[in-house]
């Protein structure tokens, strides 16, 4: 696979659990020999938030868009904020080129939350958006409830079973994305 899977940490919150989980996924892709890259929404260009950015994309916004378009697939790590996904994630989606950013783009989801449902609502809401944009949704989702208890102080998963589910999801998604690209 020459094009990388782009893992997206779906929040710009400092020291986010989503970023920790995204780094775990990155490790699984690398261990499997799959090209992967990580993009945290904390790294969105500041000019994205200028009202004129919808009409006039700066070189930094174009570079962000190019990373999405150039990827073989997107693997989103989505926290749950107030029963939904973070607003900055919707804004990120809105800043991307239409239609090529998601048209027939493979997409996988990991939900994480402090509560008992592991961001099930967030992921389901995003599936509607990506479905509307004609993305190919990978059916094997992973949900991480009580995420603060699921990670140790270094950001590693405490549960070997959960770590293995993420590894299997990464492997399966890489195969899914490659099969759709050929």
trRosetta pair geometry for C-beta under 8 A, 3 or more apart (Angstrom, degrees):
i j d omega theta_ij theta_ji phi_ij phi_ji
1 4 7.8 107 129 -98 108 31
1 5 7.9 19 139 -32 148 84
1 34 6.1 15 48 -145 137 76
1 35 5.6 -145 100 26 97 103
1 72 6.0 -48 -170 -36 116 166
1 174 6.7 -113 -25 -169 162 99
1 177 7.6 55 -133 97 140 109
1 178 5.4 -97 -90 -90 111 114
1 181 8.0 103 -131 46 92 154
2 35 7.0 20 -174 11 17 157
3 35 7.0 172 108 86 23 134
3 70 6.2 -160 -141 159 106 67
3 71 6.0 134 162 -159 106 27
3 72 4.0 137 94 -49 111 89
3 181 7.3 -174 39 -124 130 157
4 35 4.1 -105 -98 134 75 97
4 36 5.3 144 -169 -108 101 19
4 37 4.6 72 126 -7 154 97
4 70 7.9 34 39 119 83 93
4 71 5.8 -57 83 -125 69 80
4 72 6.7 -165 88 9 17 95
5 29 6.0 -138 52 -124 128 147
5 34 6.4 18 3 146 120 118
5 35 7.0 144 10 94 69 63
5 36 4.5 -21 60 -110 93 86
5 37 7.5 176 82 26 48 64
5 71 6.4 65 -146 -170 22 109
5 72 5.9 -53 -76 61 58 98
5 73 5.3 -19 -123 67 82 88
5 74 7.6 157 -170 -98 71 15
5 75 5.5 33 165 -11 116 115
5 170 7.8 161 85 -154 167 83
5 173 6.9 86 -127 118 145 113
5 174 6.3 -84 -47 -95 137 81
5 177 6.4 157 -94 23 98 169
6 36 7.6 168 -83 -159 22 65
6 37 5.4 -21 -111 69 67 95
6 38 7.7 144 -164 -102 57 20
6 39 6.0 5 -176 3 104 114
6 67 6.0 120 -114 151 143 93
6 68 6.4 -121 66 -108 166 49
6 71 3.8 -77 -12 -95 109 154
6 73 7.4 -167 29 93 72 40
6 74 5.4 -26 72 -109 95 66
6 75 7.2 176 87 24 42 73
7 22 4.9 145 145 -159 121 94
7 25 5.3 157 -123 97 144 128
7 26 5.7 -119 26 -68 155 85
7 29 7.5 -147 -43 -11 124 145
7 36 6.0 38 -19 179 107 111
7 37 7.0 -169 24 90 78 41
7 38 4.7 -26 70 -107 105 72
7 39 7.2 164 82 24 53 64
7 74 8.0 137 -100 -165 22 54
7 75 4.7 -29 -106 73 70 104
7 76 7.9 163 -161 -85 52 23
7 77 6.8 28 -180 -14 95 106
8 22 7.3 -110 97 -118 17 134
8 38 7.9 162 -83 -159 25 56
8 39 5.3 -19 -108 71 70 94
8 40 7.9 146 -162 -96 51 25
8 41 7.2 56 -178 -47 93 88
8 74 6.0 2 -6 -168 118 101
8 75 7.1 165 17 79 71 49
8 76 4.9 -20 64 -110 106 69
8 77 6.9 -169 88 25 54 71
8 92 7.8 153 -168 135 136 155
9 16 6.3 131 170 85 120 133
9 18 4.6 129 -163 125 82 99
9 19 4.3 35 -143 -88 155 65
9 21 7.9 141 -116 63 89 81
9 22 4.2 -88 -75 -19 93 155
9 38 6.8 38 -22 -177 101 101
9 39 7.2 -154 21 97 77 45
9 40 4.2 -10 53 -114 125 72
9 41 6.3 -129 91 5 75 78
9 42 7.5 -20 91 4 123 93
9 77 5.5 -18 -114 62 52 115
10 18 5.4 -110 45 -168 73 153
10 41 6.3 40 -157 -16 23 130
10 76 5.5 55 -59 -173 120 96
10 77 5.7 -158 3 84 96 54
10 78 4.4 4 41 -104 162 57
10 79 6.3 -169 83 13 102 72
10 85 6.3 -59 159 -167 135 112
10 86 6.1 156 143 32 86 112
10 89 4.5 16 -167 -94 93 131
11 16 4.9 166 78 -127 118 154
11 18 5.1 123 21 31 105 146
11 19 7.8 -99 62 -34 90 88
11 41 5.8 -157 109 51 10 126
11 42 7.7 23 113 -47 58 85
11 79 5.3 -7 -35 25 135 125
11 81 7.5 125 -105 -39 124 127
11 86 4.6 120 -105 -18 85 161
11 88 6.4 95 -142 60 46 123
11 89 6.9 -42 -75 -47 50 103
12 16 7.9 156 117 -40 7 141
12 40 7.4 114 -111 152 55 87
12 41 4.4 -93 -62 112 79 94
12 42 4.4 135 -147 -85 68 56
12 44 6.6 -63 -90 15 127 111
12 86 7.5 -179 14 149 73 151
12 88 4.8 -90 0 150 111 171
13 16 4.4 109 77 -81 95 105
13 18 7.7 99 48 26 106 112
13 42 7.5 -88 49 -73 25 107
13 79 7.7 -29 22 33 135 159
13 86 7.6 -138 -23 -105 103 150
14 42 6.9 101 -87 -116 53 139
15 19 7.7 -127 -168 48 18 130
16 19 4.5 99 70 0 93 99
16 20 7.2 -152 104 -3 56 82
16 40 7.7 156 41 -150 128 115
16 42 7.5 -170 -1 -39 124 122
16 79 6.9 -112 -169 -35 113 143
17 20 5.3 -50 -152 34 43 116
17 21 6.3 41 151 -17 71 102
17 79 6.6 108 66 -93 99 119
17 112 5.7 -139 119 131 116 140
17 147 4.7 92 166 138 154 135
17 148 7.0 -92 -86 -75 142 58
17 151 6.5 -166 -138 -1 97 149
18 21 5.8 -54 -148 39 32 108
18 22 6.2 37 150 -23 65 107
18 77 4.6 150 -164 120 84 107
18 78 7.0 32 -122 -103 126 6
18 79 4.8 -95 -54 -37 118 102
18 112 6.1 -180 -88 51 68 127
19 22 5.3 -49 -143 35 33 116
19 23 6.5 37 154 -21 63 101
19 40 5.4 17 -105 -111 111 123
19 42 7.5 -11 -74 2 137 126
19 77 7.8 162 -67 87 24 141
20 23 5.8 -54 -154 33 30 111
20 24 6.8 34 147 -20 62 101
20 151 5.6 37 134 -130 149 154
20 155 3.9 -141 -142 -149 109 104
21 24 5.4 -48 -153 31 39 115
21 25 6.6 40 148 -18 66 101
21 77 4.8 165 93 -151 113 140
21 110 6.0 -158 149 122 133 142
21 112 5.5 -171 -28 -43 158 151
21 144 6.6 -155 -105 13 142 160
21 147 7.5 -64 -51 -147 125 123
21 151 7.8 -103 -64 -75 76 126
21 166 7.7 -144 -167 -117 89 146
22 25 5.6 -51 -152 36 35 114
22 26 6.4 41 148 -24 65 102
22 38 5.5 115 150 -141 116 118
22 40 7.2 168 70 -84 161 83
22 77 4.6 -130 -67 12 86 147
23 26 5.3 -45 -145 31 36 117
23 27 6.6 42 153 -20 62 100
23 38 7.0 16 -85 -104 58 164
23 155 6.4 22 67 144 134 136
24 27 5.8 -54 -158 33 32 114
24 28 6.7 31 147 -18 64 104
24 155 7.4 -151 -51 147 95 89
24 156 7.2 125 -96 -131 109 48
24 157 6.0 69 -126 -27 153 105
24 163 7.0 -113 -173 -126 127 83
24 166 6.0 18 126 131 115 161
25 28 5.5 -55 -152 35 36 111
25 29 6.5 36 153 -18 69 101
25 36 7.6 -139 131 173 87 155
25 75 6.1 -167 167 127 149 139
25 77 6.8 -156 -4 -61 142 122
25 110 7.0 -146 -65 -12 135 152
25 166 6.0 -112 -89 178 74 115
25 170 5.7 164 -156 -82 80 123
26 29 5.8 -52 -150 35 32 110
26 30 6.4 29 154 -15 65 108
26 36 5.6 -170 -132 112 66 127
26 38 5.1 -42 -77 -54 134 121
27 30 5.8 -57 -145 40 30 109
27 31 6.1 32 156 -21 66 107
28 31 5.7 -52 -142 36 30 112
28 32 6.4 22 158 -12 63 110
28 166 5.9 -161 -36 125 159 92
28 167 4.5 -154 -137 -109 125 66
28 170 4.2 136 114 29 123 160
28 171 7.5 -96 160 -37 108 78
29 32 5.9 -67 -151 43 29 106
29 34 4.4 -90 -167 76 82 107
29 35 7.6 -44 158 89 118 15
29 36 3.5 50 116 -16 157 148
29 170 5.2 -124 -67 -176 72 129
29 174 6.9 143 -128 -68 89 128
30 33 7.6 45 -177 -71 33 22
30 34 7.3 -97 -69 55 23 66
30 36 6.5 -104 -51 41 70 112
31 167 7.5 -39 72 -132 132 109
32 167 7.6 151 -50 -165 117 84
32 170 6.5 176 5 117 146 111
32 171 5.4 -169 -118 -93 154 86
32 174 6.7 179 114 13 142 161
34 170 7.1 -176 48 159 148 100
34 171 7.8 -172 -28 -107 141 51
34 174 4.5 -84 -121 -118 149 148
35 72 7.9 99 76 4 105 125
36 75 7.8 -20 -141 25 117 134
37 67 7.1 -113 102 -163 144 112
37 71 7.4 -124 44 -100 111 109
39 43 6.5 -119 -164 62 70 124
39 64 7.6 119 -155 -145 142 84
39 67 6.2 123 -68 125 142 147
40 43 5.0 92 70 0 82 101
41 44 5.4 1 -167 -29 61 110
41 86 7.6 175 71 91 162 139
41 88 5.2 123 156 130 141 120
41 89 6.4 -90 -75 -82 157 64
41 92 5.6 -92 -118 -61 111 142
44 48 5.0 -51 161 18 110 155
44 49 7.9 96 119 -36 121 93
44 64 6.8 51 -132 -120 64 157
44 88 7.3 -154 1 -178 150 110
44 92 6.3 -120 -93 -97 134 97
44 95 7.8 111 -152 42 122 164
45 48 5.2 123 73 -26 76 94
45 58 6.4 -141 137 73 153 126
45 60 3.6 125 -101 127 149 125
45 61 5.5 -110 48 -63 139 65
45 63 8.0 102 -44 54 131 102
45 64 6.3 -130 -6 -29 104 133
46 49 6.3 -57 -177 28 51 107
47 50 5.1 -26 -162 3 62 120
47 53 5.9 146 144 -91 76 117
47 58 4.5 40 97 0 154 147
47 60 6.2 116 36 59 118 122
47 61 6.3 -99 90 -39 105 110
48 53 5.4 122 -148 -173 31 167
48 61 5.8 142 -84 -99 79 107
48 64 7.6 -16 -75 37 124 163
48 91 7.2 104 148 145 117 111
48 92 7.8 2 -175 -101 152 58
48 95 5.4 -18 -148 -111 108 156
49 53 7.1 62 23 -3 13 147
49 91 7.9 21 -95 170 76 146
50 53 4.8 117 67 -35 81 98
51 54 7.2 -31 175 5 50 103
52 55 5.9 -64 -170 47 64 100
52 56 5.4 -10 152 39 98 107
53 56 6.9 -84 -120 69 28 62
53 57 6.7 61 -167 -102 70 53
53 58 7.2 -48 -121 -5 91 93
53 61 6.2 161 -159 -81 108 159
53 95 6.7 -20 136 -125 121 105
54 94 7.9 -39 -106 148 99 102
54 95 7.8 -110 -96 -112 60 63
57 61 4.3 -128 -162 90 88 124
57 62 5.1 111 133 -58 122 82
57 65 7.1 -16 -161 -9 150 141
58 61 4.9 97 51 7 74 100
58 62 7.1 -135 96 -4 39 88
59 62 5.5 -54 -144 38 34 114
59 63 6.3 40 155 -23 66 103
60 63 5.7 -49 -148 32 31 114
60 64 6.7 34 150 -19 62 102
61 64 5.5 -51 -152 34 36 114
61 65 6.3 37 150 -18 66 105
61 95 6.4 -112 -154 175 112 118
62 65 5.6 -53 -147 38 33 113
62 66 6.2 38 152 -25 65 106
63 66 5.6 -50 -145 33 31 115
63 67 6.9 38 153 -25 61 98
64 67 6.0 -50 -158 25 32 112
64 68 7.2 27 149 -13 61 102
64 95 7.4 3 101 120 132 125
64 96 8.0 -109 120 -93 95 79
65 68 5.9 -59 -159 35 37 110
65 69 6.2 27 152 -13 72 110
65 95 7.4 -127 -74 131 98 84
65 96 5.5 150 -120 -135 86 65
65 97 5.1 85 -167 -16 130 99
65 101 6.8 -82 -154 -92 84 114
66 69 5.7 -57 -140 43 34 108
66 70 5.7 28 162 -17 69 115
67 70 6.1 -60 -137 42 23 107
67 71 6.6 35 158 -38 59 103
68 71 6.1 -53 -157 14 28 114
68 74 6.9 7 -144 -81 84 121
68 96 5.6 -44 69 -131 164 129
68 97 8.0 173 77 30 121 89
68 101 5.1 13 123 -147 130 93
69 97 6.6 4 -64 47 125 127
69 100 5.6 28 -122 129 113 109
69 101 5.9 -75 -74 -103 80 56
71 74 6.2 92 100 -69 146 67
71 105 7.7 59 84 -154 95 116
72 106 7.0 -5 140 42 69 118
72 177 4.6 95 137 153 103 125
72 178 6.7 6 178 -75 142 58
72 181 5.6 -48 -146 -58 98 145
73 105 6.4 149 -121 174 53 76
73 106 3.5 -37 -114 80 118 102
73 107 6.5 -163 -170 -72 87 34
73 108 6.9 52 150 -5 123 94
73 138 7.8 61 -175 -36 141 123
73 173 6.5 -161 112 164 150 100
73 174 7.9 -162 42 -105 135 40
73 176 7.5 77 -91 93 165 93
73 177 3.5 -100 -24 -110 136 133
73 180 7.9 93 -75 54 115 127
74 105 6.2 38 0 147 104 121
74 106 7.3 172 27 95 61 58
74 107 4.8 -6 66 -114 97 79
74 108 7.4 -171 98 30 53 64
74 135 7.9 -50 39 -147 116 139
75 107 7.7 169 -84 -160 33 49
75 108 4.6 -8 -118 63 76 106
75 109 7.9 -166 -161 -69 54 22
75 110 7.3 34 169 -5 89 102
75 170 7.2 25 -126 -111 160 75
75 173 6.1 93 -92 133 112 162
76 89 7.9 84 -158 -151 127 129
76 107 6.7 9 -4 -170 108 97
76 108 7.1 179 25 86 67 52
76 109 5.4 -14 67 -110 97 66
76 110 7.1 -165 98 32 52 68
76 126 6.8 -125 94 159 157 158
77 110 4.7 -15 -113 69 70 110
77 112 6.6 8 -179 3 90 117
78 85 5.2 -49 -166 -119 114 114
78 89 6.9 58 -124 -119 92 168
78 109 6.2 -20 7 -156 122 97
78 110 6.9 160 21 81 72 53
78 111 5.2 -31 73 -107 96 64
78 112 7.2 156 79 24 44 70
78 119 5.5 169 104 159 89 146
78 122 4.8 -175 140 133 120 125
78 123 5.7 153 64 -76 141 72
78 126 6.2 -127 -98 -15 161 153
79 85 7.3 117 72 -140 53 64
79 86 6.4 43 66 -32 98 107
79 111 7.8 121 -110 -163 18 60
79 112 5.5 -40 -100 77 65 85
79 113 6.3 125 -162 -88 65 62
79 119 6.1 -140 -164 -89 24 139
79 122 7.0 -170 107 -107 28 176
79 147 7.9 -78 -119 7 92 163
80 83 6.9 17 -179 -102 105 12
80 84 7.1 131 -153 62 70 15
80 85 7.1 -63 -110 -89 46 47
80 111 6.8 43 -45 -173 98 103
80 112 7.6 -151 -1 90 82 39
80 113 3.9 0 28 -98 118 121
80 114 7.9 -123 64 22 100 69
80 115 6.9 -62 76 32 141 110
80 117 7.6 55 -37 81 167 98
80 118 7.9 132 -15 142 128 20
80 119 3.9 -163 -42 -105 101 78
80 121 6.3 82 -127 58 121 97
80 122 4.5 -140 -94 -30 76 127
81 84 6.4 -39 71 72 70 67
81 85 6.9 48 29 179 91 19
81 86 4.9 73 9 -84 139 67
81 87 7.7 -81 82 -10 141 72
81 122 7.8 81 19 -93 61 127
83 121 5.6 -37 -174 105 63 160
84 121 6.4 -80 -90 126 42 112
84 122 5.9 109 178 -99 30 73
84 125 5.8 -10 -142 25 84 169
85 89 5.0 -66 144 62 115 144
85 90 7.0 134 91 -42 106 88
85 119 7.6 67 -90 -163 77 112
85 122 4.1 110 -69 -154 79 99
85 123 8.0 110 -68 -56 115 34
85 125 6.1 -153 -4 77 103 122
85 126 5.7 58 -30 -54 153 109
86 89 4.8 102 70 -4 84 101
86 90 7.7 -153 103 0 52 81
87 90 5.6 -52 -157 35 44 111
87 91 6.3 45 147 -20 72 104
88 91 5.3 -50 -146 37 38 116
88 92 6.3 48 150 -26 66 99
89 92 5.5 -45 -148 30 33 116
89 93 6.6 36 150 -18 62 102
89 126 7.7 -46 138 -98 134 121
90 93 5.6 -52 -152 35 35 114
90 94 6.3 34 150 -19 66 107
90 129 7.9 -140 -117 -106 83 162
91 94 5.5 -55 -148 38 33 113
91 95 6.4 35 153 -24 65 105
92 95 5.8 -59 -152 32 29 111
92 96 7.1 34 152 -31 61 102
93 96 6.1 -54 -160 17 34 114
93 129 6.6 2 -175 157 164 141
96 101 3.8 85 150 -113 122 167
96 102 7.4 90 109 -27 140 94
97 100 5.4 -11 110 55 115 95
97 101 5.0 146 64 -42 69 102
98 101 6.7 -44 -81 17 41 107
98 133 7.9 -108 -128 -134 89 108
99 102 7.1 -85 -180 57 65 75
99 103 4.4 64 140 -49 101 124
99 133 7.0 174 -153 -162 83 83
99 134 7.3 24 -178 40 120 124
100 103 5.7 -53 -112 28 31 115
101 105 7.0 -46 140 -22 43 153
101 133 7.7 -39 82 176 88 139
102 105 4.8 -100 -147 30 39 124
102 107 7.3 1 -143 -49 95 131
102 130 6.1 -140 -163 -140 135 74
102 133 3.8 29 95 133 139 129
102 134 6.7 129 119 64 89 68
102 135 4.5 -61 -180 -65 96 103
103 133 6.9 -102 -67 161 53 79
103 134 5.1 16 -130 83 59 120
103 135 7.6 -92 -91 -75 9 55
104 134 6.1 -23 -44 135 57 102
104 135 7.2 -157 -65 -124 4 36
104 136 6.1 28 -160 -26 49 102
104 180 7.2 -174 172 167 90 121
105 135 4.9 -40 65 -125 79 91
105 136 6.9 -159 88 24 28 81
106 135 7.2 130 -114 -179 9 88
106 136 4.7 -34 -96 75 60 108
106 138 6.2 55 -175 -48 95 99
106 173 7.1 149 149 -170 124 84
106 176 5.8 150 -149 120 141 99
106 177 4.1 -148 59 -102 155 79
106 180 5.4 151 -56 43 115 148
107 130 5.1 -96 56 -163 163 154
107 135 4.6 20 -3 160 125 138
107 136 6.9 150 16 73 73 52
107 137 5.6 -32 69 -107 95 59
107 138 6.6 -148 88 5 41 87
108 137 8.0 128 -90 -164 38 55
108 138 4.1 -15 -92 46 84 137
108 140 7.4 -12 -140 73 108 76
108 141 7.6 174 -172 -101 71 58
108 169 6.5 143 179 168 139 104
108 173 4.2 -41 -50 -114 151 140
108 176 7.7 119 -65 64 112 141
109 123 4.6 122 154 -139 146 110
109 126 6.6 147 -106 84 136 131
109 127 7.1 -75 -24 -65 153 92
109 137 7.9 -6 -10 -156 110 96
109 138 7.6 180 9 63 69 94
109 141 4.9 -12 78 -125 98 100
109 142 7.7 -171 107 36 59 62
110 141 7.2 167 -93 -168 35 69
110 142 4.7 -12 -119 69 83 99
110 143 7.6 174 -164 -84 55 30
110 144 6.9 25 174 -8 97 108
110 166 7.0 29 -107 -117 138 97
110 169 7.2 121 -76 113 100 161
111 118 5.0 102 102 140 101 78
111 119 2.9 -155 -178 83 103 106
111 120 6.1 154 98 -62 166 32
111 122 5.5 148 -130 66 112 108
111 123 4.3 -88 -60 -36 123 119
111 141 6.9 24 -2 171 100 115
111 142 7.4 -173 29 95 64 51
111 143 4.7 -9 65 -117 105 75
111 144 6.8 -172 95 26 55 69
112 118 6.3 -36 -115 -159 31 72
112 119 5.6 13 41 -5 22 132
112 143 7.6 167 -79 -164 41 49
112 144 4.1 -7 -109 64 83 112
112 147 4.4 67 -180 -86 104 140
112 150 7.8 -126 -141 54 108 146
113 117 6.4 2 58 71 145 69
113 118 5.4 -179 29 -129 97 18
113 119 4.3 159 -37 -47 107 76
113 122 7.5 161 -64 2 118 130
113 144 7.4 152 22 86 55 68
113 145 6.3 -21 66 -123 88 52
113 146 8.0 4 94 -36 64 26
113 147 6.2 146 62 -14 17 113
114 146 6.7 32 -171 -118 40 39
114 147 6.2 -72 -80 34 44 90
114 148 6.0 25 -121 -11 85 108
115 118 7.7 -124 84 -35 71 33
115 145 6.5 -68 107 -148 47 89
115 146 7.4 -71 127 -63 9 59
116 145 5.0 19 -160 -157 29 137
116 146 6.9 21 -94 -40 47 92
117 120 4.4 -81 162 10 107 112
117 121 7.0 53 115 -11 141 86
117 143 7.0 -62 156 179 52 139
117 145 6.1 118 34 -98 11 109
118 143 3.1 106 110 166 137 95
118 144 5.0 144 -139 56 109 26
118 145 4.0 -77 -54 -56 89 66
118 147 7.6 118 -122 -54 71 92
119 122 4.1 -38 -172 36 93 123
119 123 5.8 93 127 -22 91 93
119 143 6.4 -167 54 -139 74 88
119 144 7.6 14 18 50 106 69
120 123 6.1 -61 -150 39 28 106
120 124 6.2 24 157 -16 65 111
120 143 5.8 5 -70 -116 78 145
121 124 5.9 -61 -146 40 29 109
121 125 6.2 28 158 -19 66 108
122 125 6.0 -60 -152 36 26 109
122 126 6.4 20 154 -14 64 109
123 126 5.7 -58 -148 40 32 109
123 127 6.3 40 153 -27 66 102
123 141 5.8 101 171 -154 154 144
123 143 7.3 -109 -1 -89 148 95
124 127 5.5 -47 -147 28 33 116
124 128 7.1 39 152 -21 60 97
125 128 5.9 -50 -162 26 36 113
125 129 7.0 32 146 -14 64 103
126 129 5.4 -52 -151 36 43 112
126 130 6.1 32 155 -11 74 106
127 130 5.9 -56 -139 45 31 104
127 131 5.8 38 157 -24 65 109
127 137 5.7 59 -140 -128 93 153
128 131 5.7 -54 -143 37 25 114
128 132 6.4 31 154 -23 61 105
129 132 5.7 -54 -153 32 29 114
129 133 6.5 14 152 -7 64 109
130 133 5.6 -60 -145 46 36 106
130 135 4.0 -48 177 41 96 136
130 137 6.0 119 105 -79 125 103
131 134 7.7 45 -179 -72 33 23
131 135 6.8 -79 -73 49 29 83
131 137 6.4 -29 -74 -28 84 132
136 176 7.7 -169 127 158 121 107
136 180 5.6 -168 52 -118 169 161
138 141 7.9 140 99 -66 83 61
138 169 7.9 111 131 -167 137 86
138 172 7.2 130 -169 119 126 99
138 173 5.0 -13 -116 -111 169 89
138 176 5.2 114 -109 98 107 167
138 177 8.0 -41 -68 -51 123 81
140 168 7.8 -94 156 120 150 95
140 169 5.5 -159 118 -118 115 85
140 172 5.7 25 41 98 149 150
140 173 7.5 -128 63 -59 107 85
141 169 7.9 42 -149 -127 13 135
142 162 7.8 114 -173 -160 121 78
142 165 5.4 139 -119 134 121 113
142 166 5.8 119 178 -86 177 67
142 169 5.2 -88 -31 -46 122 158
144 147 5.1 70 124 -94 110 89
144 150 5.4 -124 -174 55 110 176
144 162 6.7 82 -111 -162 96 134
145 150 7.8 130 78 -45 43 129
146 149 4.5 -12 147 34 108 115
146 150 6.2 128 99 -31 73 95
147 150 5.1 -57 -142 33 40 118
147 151 6.5 18 168 -7 72 107
148 151 6.9 -69 -150 40 25 94
149 158 7.3 -66 150 24 60 148
150 157 6.0 -27 160 -139 87 78
150 158 5.9 -148 -167 27 36 100
150 159 6.4 -47 -145 8 82 108
150 162 6.4 -69 -157 98 115 171
151 155 5.7 -16 -170 -139 123 36
151 156 6.7 138 -153 68 71 29
151 157 6.3 -51 -99 -97 60 43
151 158 6.7 -149 -94 -20 9 90
152 155 7.2 -55 68 16 66 16
152 156 5.1 -7 37 59 109 84
152 157 7.8 30 -2 103 85 4
152 158 5.7 124 -49 -74 87 86
157 160 7.7 144 109 -79 108 26
157 162 5.3 -142 -176 91 138 110
157 163 4.4 175 72 -69 139 95
157 166 7.4 174 -38 10 157 140
158 162 7.9 38 64 41 61 128
159 162 3.9 69 87 11 118 108
159 163 6.5 178 97 -11 62 83
160 163 5.4 -54 -147 39 34 115
160 164 6.2 36 154 -20 67 105
161 164 5.8 -55 -149 36 29 111
161 165 6.6 34 150 -22 62 102
162 165 5.5 -48 -149 31 36 114
162 166 6.6 35 152 -16 65 101
163 166 5.8 -54 -153 36 33 110
163 167 6.4 34 149 -19 65 106
164 167 5.4 -49 -144 36 36 114
164 168 6.2 36 155 -18 66 104
165 168 5.8 -54 -146 39 30 110
165 169 6.3 33 152 -22 64 105
166 169 5.6 -51 -145 35 32 113
166 170 6.4 34 155 -20 65 104
167 170 5.8 -53 -149 35 30 111
167 171 6.4 27 154 -15 64 107
168 171 5.7 -54 -145 39 32 110
168 172 6.0 29 157 -16 66 111
169 172 5.8 -59 -144 43 28 109
169 173 6.0 27 159 -20 66 110
170 173 5.9 -56 -141 37 25 108
170 174 6.4 29 157 -22 62 105
171 174 5.9 -54 -151 32 28 111
171 175 6.7 24 153 -14 62 107
172 175 5.8 -58 -152 38 33 110
172 176 6.2 36 151 -22 67 109
173 176 5.3 -53 -144 37 35 117
173 177 6.1 35 157 -20 68 105
174 177 5.9 -54 -145 36 28 109
174 178 6.3 25 157 -15 63 109
175 178 6.0 -58 -146 39 28 109
175 179 6.2 29 157 -21 64 109
176 179 6.0 -59 -149 34 25 110
176 180 6.6 17 156 -13 62 108
177 180 6.0 -61 -151 38 30 106
177 181 6.3 28 153 -22 65 109
178 181 5.6 -57 -146 34 33 112
178 182 6.6 25 159 -19 66 106
179 182 6.3 -59 -150 32 29 105
